């Protein structure tokens, strides 16, 4: 019986085509994002917001939110405003991260960074506006979800983005710059907050919208934290092994900045193994969902396999 | 009867002591703000947030929110998380506004600006964290208010802060810099968005929390837009007439930057008259609330009388 079950799951996994799934979902997200910010007076700020928000990217965060909402019994309609908000927040963090006072990056997703096109002042404001709009968008656009659940989504997302999450991770990252004795605990803190917290929010907010149980939320939180850390390890590996063309951003920056990374501590091969182990453990959290977990399992595996 | 009513109102106005009221309410806000952000690891970001949030100031925004909530039938407890959030957002806008890429100010409220103490990178992140925390704080801390009303508060506040509000005003302000032919319409747009929108949100959000009627919300919105514009006119006047010591920030900046201001268009005396007229019209919106409007009337008059 167990063997038959396993076989059926393997079959269904074969049937599930991740690349078609991702392509369709990405298209859905692009359309929703395109519609989310109309251009009105004063046009410059809306254009600056749209420049970075609509600059492509894999849209993994909104896709994760939609996938989790569906897996736990909700639907796309419920989750699409939160999915868009997650991408707005991710984009805002990239715009501010690229500023001269921060990482001072000229390219992002193969295009000039926001401040290179619009100036630093507008880029700071475009980030502020995207961050604000994300919360406004969830509060005003979410349909067919009880208001108290929407408030829980806003609370969870706020925690993932602010000083207790993404911003806290960036602060420790800045403090660690140029230091050669960064511990693995500090490195984990940085990435658990800078990268994993927002990915966790994508997944957990999708499940909150679908009114998932607290057991579900805990499972999904562990899944997301694992893929978040794996995502960062792979990012560090790609910074060493990929070309600028593949990345769409400056390659080899970590080495140039003498930054402590997972490969610099563990080496490339061990880093790859650790990432795979994290992904495997992430997928084990999803066993009880059966075939419905195919998208989340596929995305987890995609993270270690990606080339950019 | 009308005469007697007027007399009673004048008496009660005499009895209402604005300076005691503002002092007590400021104390209340200081205590709530002090408690709102505990310092945990990574300490630097919380310290940077607290440095600017707890740097004094008149706390007019949170006081307006509390006063309006009470006037329209709510209580302080309902409104205190939103009141704190409004001050967090105001503080965040000052931190980002003072950055070298924006106004490049070294002093604010008589203290070094955030980036002068913590560096530009931390100041950008402290602003982001305060903005995020404001929405999280409203969503997680508001008690005894129906969830759908809390969502309306978040929506209204988001609109007041983002591209359709404060940020939009800042963008037009930046575009107008160095131009000598800025029209009165553009100047009004800037200040209706850069200053009045957040003051309007203070008042309207306080009323939403108290479940005020849409007629009340419209009246209060007009009151707040008027005092917001008056506030800016008085700010422009003070930039010319007050000393740096009185202002706690660099004085005479507008003239040095050849900035078009209300006094530069209307002259000082006409500007004073216009501010007074706006305040008078603002107070007329409050007639139906009787004595309960004393705090809002007092604050409106305080705006034109203030020296810093």
Interface residues (C-beta under 8 A of the other chain):
Chain A: X42 X44 X45 X46 X49 X92 X96 X99 X101 X102 X119 X120 X121 X122 X124 X125 X127 X128 X129 X131 X132 X133 X135 X136 X137 X139 X140 X146 X147 X148 X150 X151 X152 X154 X155 X157 X158 X159 X161 X162 X163 X167 X168 X170 X171 X172 X174 X175
Chain B: X42 X44 X45 X46 X49 X92 X96 X99 X101 X102 X119 X120 X121 X122 X124 X125 X127 X128 X129 X131 X132 X133 X135 X136 X137 X139 X140 X146 X147 X148 X150 X151 X152 X154 X155 X157 X158 X159 X161 X162 X163 X167 X168 X170 X171 X172 X174 X175
